Amino acid sequence: MKRVFEIDVLVCPHCEGKRALIAFITDGFVVRKILDHLGLDSDPPIPAPARALEESVFAW
């Protein structure tokens, strides 16, 4: 994220101290359980349908 958004997630935004990475969770079941426990939405967003291109794009 630092290269793309210029945000260092390992720096505290309040005191600018260095944070330590204590876990890297990749198991979806565990992530859902944590989000549910925190009262956050654990369901993925429903993707919007793709939009059709304008007719002028295809008119050669």
N, C-alpha and C positions, 0 to 999 in steps of 0.2 A: 504494500500500500504506500510505502514511502516513495518509491520511484514513480508511481502513477499519480497519486493524489498529494504528494508531498506532506504526508501525515505519518509521523513515527508513532505507531501504536504502543511502543514500549517506553514512551515518555509521558509522565503524568501531566495532564493539561492544567492542573492547579499549581503544583509546586515545581514542575519541570524536572522532577527526580526520575531516575531510571526504574522502570518496572521490570519484574522478573516473570518469565513465562513459566507457569507451574503445571500446565496441562494443555494438551492438544487433543481435543475430542473429535473422533471421526465416526463413532458409532451413532447412527441416526436415532436409535431407540433411546440412548442415553441423552442425546441433545433434546429430544422431545420431552423426556421426563424432567429435565432441568428447566426448560421453558415453561412447562405446565406448572411446576412448583413455584416459579417466580410470577405466575399469573400472566405470562406473555403468550401471544398467539403462536402455537406450534404447527399450525396447518400452513402448508405452502400456499402462496397466492395463486389464484386461478389466472392463467395467461389469457390475455385478450386475443380475440381472433385477428388474424392478419388482415391488413387493409389492402384492397385492390389498388393497383397503380392506375393513374389517370389514363384515359384513352390517348391523350396526346403523346405519351411516352412511346406507345406502340405505332403511332402513325408516322410512317416514313415517307 
